[in-house]
Amino acid sequence: MSDSYTALTKQLSATIGGIRKDVPDAMKGFSAMAAGAMQAGVLDKKSKELIALAIGVAGHCKGCIGFHVKTLVALKVTREELAETLAVAIYMGGGPSLMYAAEAMQAFEEFSQE
């Protein structure tokens, strides 16, 4: 399994902060797109975060898993909601997504303890 997701998200946040300084206009555009996509609408924020997590799992992105699981824990996701989302990601991504789904569950357990 991976190292700490707390450490991973902190490290990535620091590195992303540097990228934000290097290319502020591009990062402003990315942040605006993220804010627009993730704001509550017909779908609530938790549903959108679950979708983002499923894409992160299917896309094999540990950083995405860390950030979206951290947000989902703050949004009070249940283990059952997470597990059903991961089942869809595994279905869509096959065996490799199963490995990343396990990573997502590890991140959930870690962030839930904080």
Beta strands, then each sheet from edge to edge (+ up, - down):
end
